[in-house]
């Protein structure tokens, strides 16, 4: 898995949110991400450029859950995926879920989450359960434009 540096990440966010035929349009993100204590920080698509048009306030904050496995082997990853499948099938009846893995891709952040929750095992996924906001569809490229022959 390739991780972006602190220099590469803002460059990527700037590229995928610039006015273009595809990417993340300004109406899909706020000018400033909501910063509420005890919530997972959200990606800052605006990067201080003042492009975001979505309102910063919205539905109540989601409930955050963490999916842990006893270890961090490929078998544990498979079991985490099976548990996630069951959880999302049940959740689809009454709640919306947002999956968060970006925070766990950084070894330091992953360790802080594990130690902060004081749970045995390895964190595999962070989930946010809550009310969904309806949003406009975003532009998509054709698969042929993205896949090399």
N, C-alpha and C positions, 0 to 999 in steps of 0.2 A: 504494500500500500504506500503510495507517495503522499507525503505531507507537505503542505505549503508553508513557507517561512513567513515571518511577520512582515517581510517586504513583499513577497509574492502574493499574499492574500488580498491586500488592498488593491493591487493591480488587477487581480482576477475580478473582484467585486466591481471595480470601475468598468472593466470590459463588458461584463454581462449585464450591466445596468445602464450602459450608455444608450442614447437614442439611436436605435438601429431597427432593422426589420424583425429581429428576434431578440431574445434575452428577457430580462425582468423589466416590465414597463413601470413607469413612475407611479401609475395608479395602484400598483400592487404592493407598495411599501411606503411606510411613513418617512417623513423627513428626519425624524429622530426615533430610534427604536425605544419602545417602552422600557423603562428601567425601574422595576419594582423589586424591593428587597424580597428575598426568599424565592425568587423566580429564576429560572435559567435565563441567562442573557441570550438575546436573540441576535441573529446576524444583522449587521448594520449595512444594508444595501446602499444607503445614501452617502455614507462616508463624509458627511458634513457639506455636501454639495448643494443641498436645498432642492433636490429634484423630486423627492418623494411627495406624493399627493394623497396617500391614504391617511385617514385620521389616526392619530396616535392612540386615542381611546377606543375602546371596543367592548366586547363581551367580558365577563369576569375572567380573571386569570385561570388557566387550566390547573388541574391537579397533576403533579409530577410523580411518576412511578419509575423505579429502577428494576431492571431484569438482571439478576445475578445467576451465575452457575457455580457449581462447586470448584471447578478449575477453569483453565483457559486453553484447553486442547481443541482439536478439530471436532472431536465428539461432543465437547461442551458447546461449541458453536452450533452444531447441528441440533442439539437439545434446546438451546436457546431459541433457535428458529422455530422448532416445533411448538414450544411454549408460546412464542409470540403469535403463531398462527392461531392457536386456540384462544388466546386472549383477544385478538382482534376480531375473530368470529363472534365471540360473546359481546364485545364492545360495540360491534356494528349495530346491534339492536337498540342501543340507547345513548351512545356517546360517540364523539369523533376523536380520533387519535392522531397525534403528530409524533413521528419517530425522530429521535435525536441520537446520532452516533458521532457527530463531529467533535463533541466535547471529549469523547472517549478515545479519539484517535491520537490525542496528545498524552504521552505517558505520564507527565507530571499531573495534568488535570485528572486523568483516570485514577491515579493514586490518591489524590485529594478527595475525589468522590468516594472511593472505597473506604478510606480512613474516616471521612466525615460521617458516613452513614453507619460505620462500625458494624458492617455485615460481613460474614465469612464468604469467601469465594471471589469471583471475578465479575465486575460489572460488564455486561454485554450490550445493553441498550437503555436509553432513557426515553420515557414516553410521557407525553403531555396529553391528558384527557380533558376534554372540555367542549364548549359550544363552538360550532364552526361559523365562520364569517363567509357569506357569499361574496364571491369576487368575479370579476370579468375573466374570461378565458385569455390566456397569453399565447402569443405566436409560437408556433412550433415549426422546426425545419423538417423537411421530408427525410425519412430514414436514408434514402439514397445519397443525400447530401452529407451524411455523417459517417457512413460506412464505406471503407475503401474496398475495392473489389479484390 
